Amino acid sequence: MHLRICIKATFLTLLDKHPDKLDCYHKAMFEYARDDYKHLPELIDFSVHKSVLDCGGGYGAAINAVKEKFPQIDCYLFDLPKVVEKAQVKNIQKIGGSFFNEILQVAEAIILSRVLHDWEDEKASLILKNCFAALPNGGTLYVIENCADKINIDLSLLSLNMAVMCKSFERTFAEYKTLCEQQGFGFQKDKRLNQLQTIFIFKKL
Ligand SMILES: C[S@@+](CC[C@H](N)C(=O)[O-])C[C@H]1O[C@@H](n2cnc3c(N)ncnc32)[C@H](O)[C@@H]1O
């Protein structure tokens, strides 16, 4: 019964109706995300940017790590209004909105981490289209995702989980690359963040 509700409504729309569960979900994600992103500012030299926006950044684990290492950068946390209002971040500007509508043009670089895997191709493409519109020419997009073909870990069960919870799936390196290139992004390079995740670096050409 519960499973059927999830498939019909998707996990995220279900959370939307339960503020206490939404907060719990984001707190849990923030705790493991802090660990996942602790080496991000060592792997990527964000100092080449004056400003960075974390799109769908949840409670801000990734952008916190960037701001801590590069305090001179103007940092923005963008997520749904009810999420950013509860995020506790320091010296980071919070912006509430939907990445399906508009992402404000405030930053030279956008981090899009663990967002695309929540959505099927059509919606993922819309998010990327709005990221493209929000960046200046020459702006940078950092996509961080699990790539089934970049690691020695079988992601089939995780992908099944995403299908049940979000009607989405884990993609391969080539699938993410194609999705971003279709929206006009030029692929620069990729780096391994940790055991699971790959950082894709794209430019708005
Ligand atoms: C899987 S979480 C990833 C969070 C964070 N980037 C991380 O890696 O820990 C997906 C995020 O997308 C946000 N999100 C979902 N729908 C959104 C929308 N329409 N506009 C902006 N953010 C949204 C969620 O609130 C959540 O924070």
The ligand as a Tripos MOL2 file, in Angstrom:
@<TRIPOS>MOLECULE
LIG
   27    29     1     0     0
SMALL
NO_CHARGES

@<TRIPOS>ATOM
      1 C1         18.7770   14.2080   -3.6580 C.3       1 LIG1
      2 S1         18.6570   15.8370   -3.0130 S.3       1 LIG1
      3 C2         20.3410   16.4310   -3.2080 C.3       1 LIG1
      4 C3         20.6760   17.4910   -2.2110 C.3       1 LIG1
      5 C4         22.1510   17.9620   -2.2460 C.3       1 LIG1
      6 N1         22.4690   18.5190   -3.5490 N.3       1 LIG1
      7 C5         23.0700   16.8210   -1.8960 C.2       1 LIG1
      8 O1         23.8090   16.3570   -2.7650 O.co2     1 LIG1
      9 O2         23.0740   16.4060   -0.7310 O.co2     1 LIG1
     10 C6         17.7520   16.7230   -4.2580 C.3       1 LIG1
     11 C7         17.4700   18.1750   -3.8800 C.3       1 LIG1
     12 O3         16.6690   18.7890   -4.9030 O.3       1 LIG1
     13 C8         15.7470   19.6680   -4.2610 C.3       1 LIG1
     14 N2         14.6040   19.9470   -5.1370 N.ar      1 LIG1
     15 C9         13.5970   19.0980   -5.4790 C.ar      1 LIG1
     16 N3         12.7460   19.7250   -6.3070 N.ar      1 LIG1
     17 C10        13.2270   20.9800   -6.4850 C.ar      1 LIG1
     18 C11        12.7960   22.0980   -7.2690 C.ar      1 LIG1
     19 N4         11.6960   22.0250   -8.0140 N.pl3     1 LIG1
     20 N5         13.5390   23.2300   -7.2460 N.ar      1 LIG1
     21 C12        14.6670   23.3100   -6.4790 C.ar      1 LIG1
     22 N6         15.1420   22.2760   -5.7270 N.ar      1 LIG1
     23 C13        14.4200   21.1360   -5.7370 C.ar      1 LIG1
     24 C14        15.3580   18.8930   -3.0250 C.3       1 LIG1
     25 O4         14.7390   19.7320   -2.0610 O.3       1 LIG1
     26 C15        16.7080   18.3320   -2.5820 C.3       1 LIG1
     27 O5         17.3800   19.2210   -1.7370 O.3       1 LIG1
@<TRIPOS>BOND
     1     1     2 1
     2     2     3 1
     3     2    10 1
     4     3     4 1
     5     4     5 1
     6     5     6 1
     7     5     7 1
     8     7     8 2
     9     7     9 1
    10    10    11 1
    11    11    12 1
    12    11    26 1
    13    12    13 1
    14    13    14 1
    15    13    24 1
    16    14    15 ar
    17    14    23 ar
    18    15    16 ar
    19    16    17 ar
    20    17    18 ar
    21    17    23 ar
    22    18    19 1
    23    18    20 ar
    24    20    21 ar
    25    21    22 ar
    26    22    23 ar
    27    24    25 1
    28    24    26 1
    29    26    27 1
@<TRIPOS>SUBSTRUCTURE
     1 LIG1         1 GROUP 0 **** ****
